[in-house]
Amino acid sequence: MTATAAVRRVDELADVRAGDKGDTLIVAVLARDPAAYAHLTSRLTEDVVAAHYGELITGRARRTCQPNLMAMVFELPGVLGGGVTGSPVLDGHGKTLGYHLLSLEV
């Protein structure tokens, strides 16, 4: 895709799977095709994802790209507010927080 490609929501281009490690939300983004992966890798950056989760993040977001799988994994520290056993929030595992990423326009 070119730099002038249309803005689309992540859910039009990929699926997500969320997990947790302590209070860190881990979100895998799995592109549906090579064009979607190219679009996502150019626009779905650490800074964009961190801004989407806002004040929930307590540290630097990290992105690891897996081109052979057309996937990327984001590590978002602090988003789970203490982790599965220590968080007062309803979704301690972050499953719905993973789906929150699908609403992001890129």
N, C-alpha and C positions, 0 to 999 in steps of 0.2 A: 504494500500500500504506500501511497505517496504521503508527503507531509500535508497535503491538502485534502486528505481523506475525510469523509464525513464523520462527525461526532456520533458515537454510538454508545449504548450502555454495555457494560461488561457482560450482562446476561444475554446479549445478542451474539456474543463472540465466544463465550466460554462457560464452563461449569466450575464450581468451587467445592472444596472440601476443607473443613476446618478441624483443628485439633488444638491441643494445649500442651504446654510444658511449663508447669508452675503458673505464674501469672502472665505468661507470654502466649498470645494468640498466634497460631500458625495457620496460615491460609494458603492452600494450593489452588492455583488458577490453571485450569486445563483448557487450552484453546481447542476449538472444534475443527480448525483446518489451518494450513500454513499461512494463509493471508491474515487470518484472525491473530495468529501468534505474532506475526510481524507487526501488526497494528498495536497489539497489546505491549510487546516489548519496547516499542518506541514511546508509548504514551502512559503506560501503567508503571510509573517509576516509584521508587521508595518515597520520594517527597509527596507525590500525588496521593498515594495510599495513606501516608501518615496524616496528611491534611484531611482526608476523608474521615478518619477516625478521631481527629481532633484531640481534645484534651485527655482522652482515655490513654493515649500513648505516653509513657513515662521515660522513654529512651529513644534511641535512633532505630528507625525501621530498617530492616535488612531484606534484600531481594536476592534470591538465587535462581538463575535461569537454567532450565533443563531442555535445551533445544531438541534433543533426540526424542523427547516426550511431548514437545510443544507445550511445555508447562513452566510455571514459575512458582516459587514458594516465598511467601512473605512471613517474616518473624516480626511481631509487633509487641514489644515489651510493655507490660503494665496494663494492657487492655482488659485483662480478666480480673483486675482489682484484687489480687491476692491468691488467685488460683482456685481450683475446683473445691478444695476443702476450706479455704479461708475467705472466700469472696461472699459478700452479702447480696450480690446480684443473683437474679433468678437463673441466668444462663452461665453458670460457672465454667462450662466446657467451651463456650464461645461458638456453638453451632449457628445460632441466629446471627451472631456478629460476622460470621463468614458470609452469610447470605447478604448482609448489609453491603458488602463489596460489589455485589451484582448490580446495585442501583447506580453505581458511579458511572458518569459519562466520560468517555475517553476519545 
